[in-house]
Amino acid sequence: MNKIALITGATAGIGEATAVKLADEGYKVIITGRRKERLKKLAENIQQSCNVEVQVLNFDIRNKEEVDAAIDQLPEEWKNIDLLVNNAGLAAGLSHIYEGNINDWEQMIDTNIKGLLYISRKIMPLMVERKTGHVINVSSIAGKEVYENGNVYCASKHAVEAITKGMRLDALKHGIRVSSVSPGMVETEFSMVRFKGDEEKASNVYKGLQPLKAEDIAETIVWIAMRPAHVNINDVLIMPTAQANSTNTIKE
């Protein structure tokens, strides 16, 4: 397989696991993120274990100029991107909307919505030109339900849902597939970021239940990507067995 996949937010969690699993399937991978040393380490691990080529792009997806410059600097043969996995995203804070931190709101909107749009706007024209490609957006149960204190994060993931549907309609005539994966609770850096490094708060989120792992979502993404060309998986909602919806869980 000589296909090329670009994965955003590949420095940890779902993005990192997805890059590894796609490489295992023979994809050449472009890994992106803000933490350069983590990207370099991941690239070395993939090259050693999977024997595929890797490109590292170190940029902040919230900055359109950085996004454009990073893609522009790719060698021409690496611009034939077959698969774009829009994984970069985060939650910041957990408070009632009337007590919300404006900086947290802007960080979530800039990353989860604008960042996804910036990279998609740069990559999708290359797919349109070639009349082939696949975009997989990582959404969330928060894109389908709203929970108390989730307000702006939920809004950002609802936006991802709407953008995904819009992409699918606009890309239809060009033969480009558009999918989304909507996970429930996944034990990654997600809660550490949300609670700004508070390990106790972060660990309590998953205490007493078995959440999903990053690898579970990565396997799902790879499965979606590897369906036959005539098959498009619109959306997969994937939850831990111990979670019924965004707020109802069963703990031991």
N, C-alpha and C positions, 0 to 999 in steps of 0.2 A: 504493500500500500504506500502510495506517495502523497496521500492527502495531507493538508496542512490545517492545523487547528490553532486558533488564538484564544487563550483563556485569560480573562482579566481577574485580578485579585488572587493571583496564584501563589502568594507568599505563605499561605496557611490554609487549613480547613478544607472546604469543599473545592476551592480552586486548585490547591496543591494536589489533592487526591485525584481530581479530574485530569490534570496534566499527566500524572503518572499512569493512570489507567488508559488514557488515549494513546500515550506513547507505547504502552504494552500491546496495544492493538496495531501498532505500526505507523501511527500518525507522527509526522514531524510537528513539533509544537513550538508556538511562540508564547512565552510566559511573561505576564506583565504584573507590575505592582510597584509600591513605593519603597519597599525594603530591599535594597540592592543586594546585600549580602545573602539574604534568604533566597533570592532568585538565583544567584550564582551557585549556591549550594544545591538547590533543586536541579538546576541544569546539569551539574556534575553528576548527581545521582541518577538522573534519567539517562544521560549518555552512557554511564557505566552499566546500568542494569538493563536498559532497553535497546541500546545501540541504535538510537535514532538521533537525528539532528535537532538541535534546540537553538532558538533565538531568544535572547533576554532583552526585554524593553522595560527600562526603569523610568516610570513617570507617575504623576498624580493624575488619576482619571478625572478629577474635578477641574483640571486646568486644560481648556480646549487647545491652547497653543502647544502645550506639552504633548497632548494626544496626537495632534496633527504632525508635529515634528517627529515623533517616535515612529509613526507609520510611514512617513515620507522617507525615513532613513533606511527602511528595510530594503534589502537587495530585491531586484525586480522579481526574481523567481519565488521569493517568499511572500509576494503580494497576492499570489493566487490562493487566497485563503478560502478553504472549503467549509470550515466550521468556525463560527464565532460563538464562544460561550461567555455570555455577559453575567459573570459571577460576582464581580466587585460590588459590595454593598455592606451596610452596617446599620445597627441601631445605636442611638446615643441617648442615654437617659431613660427614665421611666417615671413620668410624673403627669399629674392632671394638666390639661391644656392651659388652664389659667395660672399655672405655676411653672410652665415650660421654660426651658432655657433656649433663648433664640439662637445661640451659637450651635446648640445641638440640632435644632430644626434645620438650620442652613447646611450643616454637615450632612445630614441625612438626605436632604433634597438635592444637594450638589453631587453627592455620590450615587445615590440609588436611582435618581431620575436623570439629572443632567449628564452625569458621567456615562451612563448607559447610552444616552442619546448621542453624545460626542463620538464615542467609539463606533457606534452603529452607523452614524452618518459618514464616517470615514471608510468603513469596511464595506458596507452594503453596495455602494456604487460599483465596487470592483466585482461583486457577485452579479449585479445587474448586467454589467458589461459582458460577463462570461455566461450568463443565463443559467447559473447553477450556484448552489450554496445552501447553507443551513445556519440559522441563528437560533440558539437556545438561551433563553433568558431565565435566570434563577430568581424566582419570585418567592412566595411564602404563603403559609396559611393566613398570614396577616394581610395578604392581598385579597382574601376572600371573606374575612371576618374582621370586625373591629373589637378590640378588647379595651377594658379600662386602663388608662395611662398609656395606651399604645398610639393614640391619636395620629401624630404626624408620621411616625414610622409606618403605621397601617396605611395612611394616605399615600405614602411613597410607594408602597408595594401594590396598592390598588392602581396607582399610575402605571406600574410595570405591567400589570394585567391588561390595562387599556392599550398601552403602547404595543404590547405583543399582538393583540387582536388587530390593531391598525397596521402593524408591519405585515401581518399575514395577508390582509386584504391588498395592501399596496404591492406586495412582492409576488402575488399570485400569478400574474401574467408573465413573470420572468422565470418561473420555475423554481423559485427559492422557497425552501421550507422554513417555517417559523414555529418554534415550540417553546413551552415553558415547563419548569419543574417547580413545584410549590411544596417545600418541606415544612413539617411541623418542627418539633424540638430536635435540634442537632447539637451534639456536644462538640463545639469548636471554640474559637476565641470569641464567638458572638457575645456571650454574656459578660466576658471580661471587658470587652470594648464598651458594651452598654453601660456597665457599672464602673467604667473608668479605672479598671485595674483592681477593684475590690474583690479579692479572691473568695472571701467568705460569701458575699452576696452571689457571686457567679456560681459557686459550687452548690449553693442551696437551690438553685433553679432546677438542678437535675437530681437532687438528693432523693433517694428512695424510689427512683424509677429508672428504667433503662431507656435513654434517649436514642435517637438515630446517631450513626457515626458519619463522618464526612465521606467515608468509602461507600456507604449505602447510597448517598446522593450521586456520587461519582459514577457508580455502577449504572444508576438509572439514566444519567446523562449519556453515557456511552451506549447504552441500549437504544435510546432514542436516536442517537446519531447514526447508528448502524442498521436502522430499518432499511428495507429496500427503497429505491428511489421513488417508487409510486406511493409510499406510505409516509404520512406525516402524523406524528403524535402531537396533538394540539397542546395537551396539558396533562401532567401527572401530579396528583396531590398525594404526597407520601408522608405518613405519620408513624410514630412509634406505636406499638400495640397498646402501650399504657396511656395514650393520649387520644381522646375522642374528638376534641376541637381545640380552639386556641386557648381555652381556659379550663377545660375539664380533663384531669389526669387521675390516674389511680396509683397510689404509692404503697410500697410494702409496709 
